[in-house]
């Protein structure tokens, strides 16, 4: 299965996403904000990233833009998992390079299906 970086400032949300992904056989690394996630991404390789939008230190849209600037992450799927559902935020995420957009609270089956789809 895949190594996936899960980024969210909510520990309980990270735990739920991690539990869902590990239950499907994925290896998961967690980060509590975009700064930590970017450091993880530079030090390691992942087949996908799932990030929140609203976080301290570095938000998910900035993180997506920063990841896309790295050669190893130019084509890696980056999914946004957030409470934000506005068209403006979605367009900003797409412009930054997000592969997909999921709205919290998430459905575990939908999350797994989306991850499977973007991983090919």
Phi, psi and omega in degrees: 000195188254155169268123185235134176265122181251123186238116178198140180283348177269116180300320181293323178292317176302317181297317181293317180294316180299314179302316180297313182292317180295326178297338179261007175094005180277154173264133186235136170242135182253147174222143185269353174197177184294327180295312179295319181297318180296320177296318178299315183295325179287331183268345188216174177239143181227151178270347178199157176230135174239120185229146171285168175263304186274103179218154175287164175072307174206122181283169185292329179289318175297318178302315180301314179299316180295319179296317181297337179283345179272132182306320183288346184244010182299324185240009179285135178298131175237112179259138177259126179238107192210167173278346181289126180234004183289149179299322181299315179294317179298319179294321178296319178296317180295318179297326179285340178118012179295139180280323183206167185223119177242141182257134175284152354290141185270153174266120182308318180294321179293319178300311181297320180295320180292317178299314179301317182296313183287335177281345179082000000 
